[in-house]
Amino acid sequence: MKFSKLKLLAGAIVLLAASPVLLLAESINPPTTPQTAPMTAQEKKNLETALTWWREVIQSRHLDLAPKYQAENYIQHNPNINTGRAEFVKFFGTLGPAVNPIPEKMANPPVVSGAKGDFVWLIWERENKDPRNPDNTYHFNTFDVIRFENGKIQEHWDSAQRTPKSPAVEYGVSPKPPSQWNTGKISGEEKKTLAMATEELKDMLQYGHLELADKTMDPGYIQHNPNVPQGRDGFKTFMSRVPGRVPEPIKEEWKNPPVLTLVNGPYSFMMWDRKAKDPADPSKEYVWNHYDVVRIEGGKIKEHWDEAVINPPGAGGKK
């Protein structure tokens, strides 16, 4: 198995290639209690198909089964893998032989999963050593979004970013923005979920009104970003230190709107396109995907996930 290629996949593909590592140190942030969002019968079917594809084709590398699940013109947004089903098969064919027999269960199942409309969304979790203090560990998350079309997996996004060793790739191009596909119907309760998530991610973080947390967030707010302290007060203290974050009049529109929003009961899943300089060629930019997931409980924002990691001291970081 070629570790150099696995490092290119900062998204959830890493979870499937790596074996669990025994870490005896204490984690600085809590693990996720495994949970599943409420779904319709068809959405449950899409989720089941996506997880079966993952277990059989990605985890077990039975690439002969890829045509059963993936469209031939499969669109790949991971910035380290060429687009198209054939290129997907080619890439995963370099990671080792097929696993026989195919395991009945996933080695590292997602900790949170859901499906809405034609989309499936997955959150994975790993534990690494804290680069600031090797006596501690921390949990971090990656995500995957899959879009179905005509019964097959048509498009894929994740939180992977490029490294100086990333290969040149042919990027996938969507025929239309992800939000213009079927994102499902939203109930009255789900509208409330969306409004609360918008208050945190737009009004608090983009317009700087952190005082809104006092009425919107649970005091015991569970934070899975390993850079942010636990609890509502920890959130407010950390976010108030972000340079340039000062309150300004709240507008209806986002300063930086998500490109995809999916709402399942108490869960709000939002995905953004972000641009970064290509570390292999700083004269070029590429697009990667950032995500935020918020869970509501008892009428308050209770839990939050994103793809943030702890960077080594002096290395810079990302939200």
Summary of the structure (lengths in Angstrom):
residues: 319
radius of gyration: 19.4
end to end distance: 30.6
largest distance: 59.3
contacts: 970
relative contact order: 0.16
helix: 26%
strand: 31%
